[in-house]
Amino acid sequence: MAFSYDPTLASDLDWVRFLIGDRAQPSVLEDEEITAVLAEEANKYLAAARCGRFILARGRAGVTSKSVDGLSLSYDSSPDGAYGRYCAELHQRGCELLLPKGSRFVHLF
């Protein structure tokens, strides 16, 4: 399995890694996994939304709590948390790109 990321965003694979925040090793998703999703989805935003949901399903949306000295950080990595809402926004953007100009997307979930 491979990992690659070009910060110039030369390919859709790079765009998906950028959009889901999986830009460093060890990566959550392999290049081959992202490429397979890109082959199935209509655009990079829908692919990123799907990959983001894979990350959520694996419980790997990021650190849920971290403490260093007197500082403590925590956040919600559930599907209803910030990352889950971000994935829903990516999905919405991907759907909007598929609509004819002037159409309006209605988010049903």
Secondary structure, 3 states (H helix, E strand, C coil): CCCCCCCCCCCHHHHHHHHHCCCCCCCCCCHHHHHHHHHHCCCHHHHHHHHHHHHHHCCCCCCCEEEECCEEEECCCCCCCHHHHHHHHHHHHHHHHHCCCCCCCCCCC
